[in-house]
């Protein structure tokens, strides 16, 4: 091979090596580069080729790739100014060893577009981008490029994108005011800065308020700059159904290689025939199924392992269960756990459980509180601002601060806990909550009180009330119990610590256990009594006596049971104190609508440790 030929192929190799990501999701763009190189190489002198390889430029023939130029700083709310000009700007950074001409590049927002003039950005250089009329304000801080139509930056957050002259995505972000993490800085005068420019498409956790006393660092290394590797990719954040044959996938980070691997997406009992991005940052994709989905069937969508985020991380979860949602009716979804007296600075939470065989859309459910003194119902609060599916037999917890709840309660299941815009009022002493559908029908109802907590607790702060079993009526106080200390006093998004299995058997009276130990450790804390009786007009009374025959507690009195009923005894006497260790007799009396009376005496041991 001749010396010149060697340089030719080596040059092509270098260019293709830089283009591997582009080829991954845009092979046509990569092939155009190859053709350009092949056409241009014969007219280049060997000396020019050698110089090009060293400098990384070729008379602007090197095209920028995704992530070569990145947005590293955003001043969306410059007022009140700290020490910087009271004008909006963004900062961009060249992460490569190449020089790029930004002529005819675009800075885009949802409804605005600014075009870059002919401006070069050198390797490792920061460039301040602002309105053309504001360039003089920023010239003292570094190189500035002004756009005739610089998009207006929204304080709370928005999508901004940089694309090259051919419309290819180079950089983009959807920033949020919540990233400041500081209410003072969020109020204005401080910029948001990227922490680690090696991970430009890792958003939440890789941006924070500037720590510079000036309020920002336009044109220079960010004050927040430090190593902050992106080692986690959670994958799909949500799955929505537009119709019975159209699925929308929402990822927590941009996923640029999904279209190239769309053929490997699997859907049981069906097939995906089309995948297309519906978001400029490649976080949202529309999938079309070959056949229409069927109601009451739960499907699983599998995302292939080769699908990664920009940093190369595989998704932590690749199997997604979903189906067609149906309207909720009374009893389909129930209250299952309540935290109404949280620790200081912690939020309340409400956990729901889907008892039905339906798939329920959380955005079609609403929460409200009732003032029992006035009878007034509060404004209903939407459980979810976007469609989220509650599958049969699954938990769904809502709170105003998901991060605090998952941090506080170690037994929580993060995937089942969601932020809500707001929750209804939940007073510490007592409250009355309603779960409604969009037609304002009451789906479930609960009246809670601090007196429903385990009586030997020294305090109730930070301790949730859990349902003994999800299928038990929510409006019966005996069906609730304090969460166990062994799980950290709460189980949001997970099975309750005091949950007992539904008892089965042919006997008319079934005890959950022959003994209980009411110490709030989550094991045999309460006695669950299931009644299986004939007919539907049954009234039940139940009382507890000690082994000497002395009266201890009335569990139920003329409780209308129907053909089945569940009673709970938590080991307490009528005065709320926990009984001593010993043998206790439960006397159950049933009266039916035909005048028939039945009695059962059963024994349960109480063990106090």
N, C-alpha and C positions, 0 to 999 in steps of 0.2 A: 504494500500500500504506500502511495506517495505521501509526502509530508503534508501537502495541502489537503489531500483527501482525508487524512487523519483528523486534521483540524475541523474539516467540514462535518464529519460524523460526530466528533466530540462536541461540537457546538450544538448540533441537533439534539444530541443526548442530554446536554445541560438544559436546553429549553424544554424538552419533554419531561425531564425530571421535575422542573418547576411547575409543569402543567398537569401533573398527575391528578391533582384534586379537580381541576377543571374537566379533565377527560372523564373523571369518575362520574360527574353528573351532567356534563355538556360536551360529549365527544365531538360534535360538529365544530365547536369553537376551537378545540385542540387541533383538529385536522386542518383548519384554516391556517393555524400557525405553522404547521409542518409545510404546507404548500408555500406559504410566504417565505419560509426559510430556504426551501429548495429552489425557489425562483430567484431569490436575492443572492444566494451564495456564489454562483459563478461569476458575478460582476464585482465581488469583493476581493480586494487584494489580500494575500496571506497575512500581511502586516496588520491590515485592518481587522481581520478575523481574530488574530492573536490579541490585539488591543481590546476588542469587544469582549473577549472571554475574561480578561483581567478586570475591566471596568464594570461589566454587567450592563452596558448600554449598547445600542445598535441603532443610533439615529432614531430613537423612539420606537424601535421595532419590538422591544420588550414590553409585553402587555401585562398590566397588573392582574393578579389573581385574587380570588376571594381571600380577604383577611390580610392582604399586603399593606393596604392603607386602612387604618382603623380610627374610629371616633374615640378619643380618650378623655375628653372633658366637655361638660355641658353647663353653660350658665343660662338657665331658663328663667330665673327670677332675680335680676340684678339689683332690685330695690328692696330695702334700703342698702345702698352700697357700703361696703366695708372700706377697702382701699383700692378697688378696681373701678374702671369706668362703669357707669350705670347703664350699660348696654348689653344686649344678649350676644353670645358667641358660642361657637364650638371649637374644639381643638382636634386636629387630626395628626396622626403619627405614621411615618413610614417604617414598617417593621423589617424591611428587607435591605439587601445590599445593592439595590438597583435604584436608579433615578427614573421618575415617572413624570410625564407631562399631563397635567390635569385638564387640558383644554377640552371643553365641551362635556366634561363630567357633570353630573347632576347631584344636587343635594335636595332630597325629596321628603316631604311630609305627606300626610293624607290628602291634602288639597292644595299644596303649594310646591313650587319647583324653582330652584335657583341654579343657574348654569355657571360653571367655573370658566374664567378667562384662561388664556395660555399662561400657565404657571407650573414651574417644575418644583417637585418635592424630592429632596435628596435623601440618601440612605440615612436612617436614624434621625431624621429631622422632624421637628414639631412645627405645625403651621396653624395659625389662628384664622378661623373663618368667621366672617361677620357680614353685616350689611355694608355695601360700598360706602355709604355715607358715614360709617363709624370707623373706617380704617385708621384715621389719624389718632383716634383715642387709644388704639392698641399697638401702634408701631413701636413704642418704647419697650414692649414686652417680648418682641420677637417678630419673625416674618408674618405678614398679614396678607390675606387675599380677601377682597371684598366682592360680594355678589350683588348684582342689581336687584335681585329678588331673593333676599335671605328669608327663609321660612320663619314665621312667628313661632317661638317655642312656648308650649303650654306649660304652666307651672306644675300642674299635677302629674304630667307625663304624656307622652305621645310616641309614635313611631317616627324615626328619622332614618333615612337610607341614603347611602352614597353609591351611585352606579357610574360605570365608565361611559365613554361616548357611544358604545354599542348597546347600552342598557343592561350590562351584566352587573350583578350585585357584587360590590366590593366590601362594603361595611354597612352595618345597620344595628339599630338598637331600639327597644321600647323602654324608655326610662320611666321611673316612678318617683314621686316625691317621698314615698316611704323609705327609699334607699338612704336618705339623709341620716336616719337614726338619731336625729337631734331636732327637737321642736323649734329651737331658736334658729338654727341654720336653715331649717325648712321654710322659715318665714321670709327668707330673702337675703340676697347679698353674698351667698356662698354657692360655689359651683359643686357639681357632682364629678368625681374623678374615678377613672378606671384604676383598679389596684394593680393588676398584673396583665401587662399587654401581651403576654404569651398566650393568653386565653381570652381572645377578644369577643367570643360569642358565649361566654359564661356571664350571665347577667347578674341575677340576684346573688349577692355574696361577693361579687367582684367589683362593686361600685360602692362608694361612700362619699360623705361630705368632705370637701377639702379641709386639711388641717393647717394650711398656710394662713398666717395672720392677715394676709391681704384679702382672703376670701376665695382665692383660687390661684392657679399657676399657669395662665395662658402662655403658650410658646415655650414651655420648659417642662422638665420631668415633673410628674405629679407629686404633690406632697404626700399622697397616700400610697406611692409606689413601693411595692414590696413583693416578695414571692407569695403567691396565693394559688397553688396548683388546682386545676379542675380535675378531680379524680372520681367524680360521681355523676352519673347520668340517670335520673329517675325514670326517664322515658315518657310514656303517655300521661299527660296531666288530666285529660278528660276525653270522653268519647261521646259524641252527640249523634242523634239520628235526625236527618232532615226529612226523610220519608222512608218507606219500607225497603228501599233499595239503595239509599245513599247514606254513607257513614262519614262523619267528620272526626278526624283524629287531631288532638291538640297535644303537642309535646312541650315539655318545660324548657327545652333549649332548641335552637335551630338544628334541623336534621337535613343536611344537604344531600346525603346519598340515598335517601329513601326512594326517589323516583327511579334511580338506576337499579334498585333491587326490589322493585314493586312485584316482580313475578314470584318472589319468594314469600310474600305475605300469604298466610294460610287462614282460611275461615272454614270451620267444620260445617259439614252439610251444605256448603255453598262455595262460591269461588269469587275472588276479586278480579274484575275485568278492566278496571281503570283506576289509576292513582294520579292525582294532580295537585300541586301546591295551591293553596288559596290564601296565602299570607306572604307578603314580601320578604319576611325573615325565615321562611321555610319551617315554621313551627306548626302550621295548620295545613292539613291535607284532606281532600275530598276523595273518598273511595266509593266506587260503584260496584254493587254485587251482581252476579249473574242472574240470580233468582230473588224474588221478593222474600223478605223475612216473614216468619210466621209468628203470630201472637202467642204468648205464654211459653215460647221456647227461649232458653238461655243459650246463646252462642258464645264461642270463644274465638277471638281473633289473635293470631300469633304473629308477632313482629320478628323478622329474622335477626339472628345475632350479628350479622354483618352491618346492620344499621347502627350507626354510632353518632355521637355528637362531634363537634369540630375538633375536640381534643382527642378523639379516638376511643372514648369510653362507651362500653356497651350498656344498654338499658338494664336497670336492676330488675325490672319486671317486663316480660314480653308476652304473657298471656292475659288477654283482656276479656272479661265476661260481660255480656250486654244482651239487650233484647228490646222489643218494642214496648214502650211504656203504655199503661192504661190508667184511667182516672181512679183515684183513691175513693173508697167508700168507707162507711163507718166500720171500725174494727180492723181495717186492712193494715194500718200503721198505728203503732201505739207508743206512748211514753215508756221508757225503760230505765232511765237513770237521770237524776237531777243533781246539779251542784248549784245551790242557791245562796250559800254562805261561804264564798271562797276566801282564801287567805288574802291579806292586804296586797293590792296591786295585781291580783289574779282575776281572771274573768269568770263569769258563770258559764255553765254549759248545759245543754239538753241533749240527751241521747234518745233516738227513735229506733224502733225495730219493725221490720216488715213481716207481719204474721201471715200474710196472704201468699197465694201463688202468682200474684200479679207482679209485674215490674213497674215500679212507681217512679214518676219524675218528681224529684225533690223541689223543683222550681214551681210545681203546681200545689205545694203545701205551704201553709201559713201558720204562724204562731201568734197567739194573743193572750193577754192576761185579763182577768176579771176582778174588779173591785167589789168584793162581796158586800160591803157596807152600802154602796150606792147602786150596785147592780150593773154598772157601766163596763163595757168591754173596750179594751184599748185598741188602737190602730193595729191591724194585722201586719206582722213582719214576715216577709218572704223567707222561707227556709234556705233557698239558694237563688242567687241572681242569674244563674245559667243552668241549663238542663244538666242534671246529674241523676243517674239511675240508682235506685235502691232496689237491689235484687231480693227475691224471696229469701227469708231467713237471714237477712244481713242487718248490721248495725249502721246507724248514720248519726253522728254527733255533730252539733253545731255550737260555735262559740264566737266571740268577737276577737279572740287572739289565739289561733291554733298553736303557734310556736310555744306560748307560755303553758298551754294545757299539756302538750306532749312532753314538755320539759319537766313539768311538775309531777305527772302521773306516769310512772315507769311501766305500768301494765297496759297503757293505752295502745291502740293500734292506729298509727299515724294516717294510714290510707283511708280510714273510716271517719276522720275528723276534718271538718271543713269550716272555713270562716264564713260568717253571715254578716251582712251589713250592720245589723243590730238585732238584739233579742228583746222580747217583752220584759217588762218590769218583773223582777223576782225578789221580793222582800225576804229578809233573813228569817223572820219569825214564822210567817205563813204566807201562802200564795195559792192562786187558782189559775191554771193554765189550760188553754184550749189549743187543739190541733185542728185546723180547718183545711178544706179543699178550696179550689178557686170559686166554687159556687157557694162558699161560706157554710157548707154543711159541717157539723162537728164530727170529726173523725175519731178523736179521743179526748179525754178530759181527765185532769188530775188536780186534786186539792192536797197540798202538802203542808207540813208543819214541822217545826224543829222538834216537837214532841214525838215525832215518828222515829227519831234516832234512837240508837241503843242507849238505854238509860244510864249505864255506868260510864259513859264517855265523859271526860272532864270538860270537853268543849266540842263544838260542832264545826268550827272553822276549817275549811278545806276538805271536809268529808262529804261525800256524795250519798244520796239515797238511791238504793238499787231495788229494782223489782225482784221478788223472789223467783218468779218465772214470767217470761214475757207475755204469756197468754192469760195471766190473771188480770182481773179488772183493775185499771189504773186508779179508779176513784175509791178503792177500798184501802184504808190506811194500813190494815194488817198485812197487806201484800207487799209492803215496802220495808226495807231494813238498811241500816248503815253499811257502807262498804267496809270491807275488811282492812285491818291494819297491815296484814301480810302482803297486800297488793299495793300499799301506799295510799289507801283511803279513796280510791276511785279507779274505774276501769272504762274510761270513755272510748267508744269504738270497739270494745271487746266484750266478751261474755262477762256477765256480772259475777263478782266474787262470791255472792251469796246465792247464786242461781242453783236450783235443784232440778233434776231431771223430772220430766212428766212421768208420773207413776202409772204402771199398767198392771192389770190383774182382774180376776173375776170377782173378787171379794167386794162386798158393799162398802167397807171402810178399809182404807189402805193408809198405813203410816209410812212416812219417808224413812224412818229409822226407829229402832227400839230405844235409842238414847239420843240425847242432845247435849252439847256443851256450849252454852250461850256465853262465849268469851269473845265473840266478834273476830275470830281468826279465819272466817270464811269456810269452815268445815263443820257441818252439823250444828250450826248456830240456832236453827229454828226447826220446829216440827211441822211438816207439811202433811195435812190430812186430806186425802182425796175421797170423795163420796160418789158412789155409783148406785143410783137408786132407780126404781121403776116409776114411770109416770113423769109428769111435768109440774104438778101442783104440790111441791114438797117444801115445807118450812122446817128449818133445822135450828136447834139450839145445842150448844156445847159448853161444858164447864169442866174445870180442872180442880181436882181434890188431892190432898196429900195422902200418905199411906194410913194416916189416922182417921181419914174421912173429913178432915177440915176443909172448908171451901178456900180456894186459892184465886181462881180467875174465871170470869165469864168470857169465852172466846167468841161466841155468837149467840144471838137471841132472836128467834123467829126469823132467821135469815132465809129469804126466798131462794131456794137452790135449783129449782127445775129438776132435770134428771141427773145433773152432775154439779158438783160444787167442790171448792177447795178452801179449807180453813188453815190458818197459820197460828201457831203458838210460839212465841219467842222466848219462853222460859221465864216470863215475868208474872208478878202477882197484880192484883187490881190496882195497887198503889204505885205501880211502875218499877218496883224493886225486883231484882233477879232472885228467884227462889233458891233455897239451899240445895245441896246435893241430896238426892233421895229418889224414892219411887213415887210417881204421880199417876193418878187415875184420870182418864179423860172420859167423861160421860157424854154421849151423843144421843140426842132424842130427835126423832123425825116424826112430823105430822103431815099427812097428805090430804088432798082434797076429798078423799073418800072416807075420811074419819079414821083411817088406819094409823096406828102408832107403833113405832119401832124404837128399840133402845140398844145401844152398844156400849160396853165398858172395855176400854183398852188401856194398857199400861205403857208408860214411857219413863225411862230413867233420866234424871238430870245429873250431870257430872260437872261440878265446879272445880276448876284448877286454881 
